[in-house]
Amino acid sequence: MSSDFEGYEQDFAVLTAEITNKIARVPRLPPDEKKQMVANVEKQLEEAKELLEQMDLEVREIPPQSRGMYSNRMRSYKQEMGKLETDFKRSRIAYSDEVRNELLGDGGNSSENQRAHLLDNTERLERSSRRLEAGYQIAVETEQIGQEMLENLSHDREKIQRARERLRETDANLGKSSRVLTGMLRRIIQNRILIVILGIVLVITILTAITFSVRGH
């Protein structure tokens, strides 16, 4: 379950990084390219919201004792999503201000706006870089967990194979013991039968001897 959440988490990190980069470019684009970029960002924002919904569903399926850490991460991602939407709105408004300043010839305000936009873009790029690093770290941790699981499965398989071999050896030993006991019982029975026969013969011999002795007198 947590592996599904981490997969969505990586997709969300990559997607939000792309959105941040595109939001930073919106104010500097010509009108035609700007419209296309705005439509693209709106589509990606919807995809990011869908990923958050999937992640939220995964968190609900996690056992309560392990859910706290994922719930905290979800709150952080939702806050990040809200900031992206705010930055997107500001980016569109900033574009409109630039156009208005060009029409009014207000070069001073335009220069200040450009400096503010550059600072905003720098901050967005830094956030994008941090998200990419976080996504990469999650991917590395996920790979390590997968390797550990594979190693554990390999060890478990070896243990199961050794247990099976011991069971086979035990079965073989039990078979040998059973055959030995069967042979011993057979010999005991044969010996008893032989003793009984010898006893009968001895009794008959004694009776015969007694009979001949009585007749001789």
Secondary structure by P-SEA (a helix, b strand, c coil): caaaaaaaaaaaaaaaaaaaaaaaacccccaaaaaaaaaaaaaaaaaaaaaaaaaaaaaaacccccaaaaaaaaaaaaaaaaaaaaaaaaaaaaaaaaaaaaaacaaaaaaaaaaaaaaaaaaaaaaaaaaaaaaaaaaaaaaaaaaaaaaaaaaaaaaaaaaaaaaaaaaaaaaaaaaaaaaaaaaaaaaaaaaaaaaaaaaaaaaaaaaaaaaac
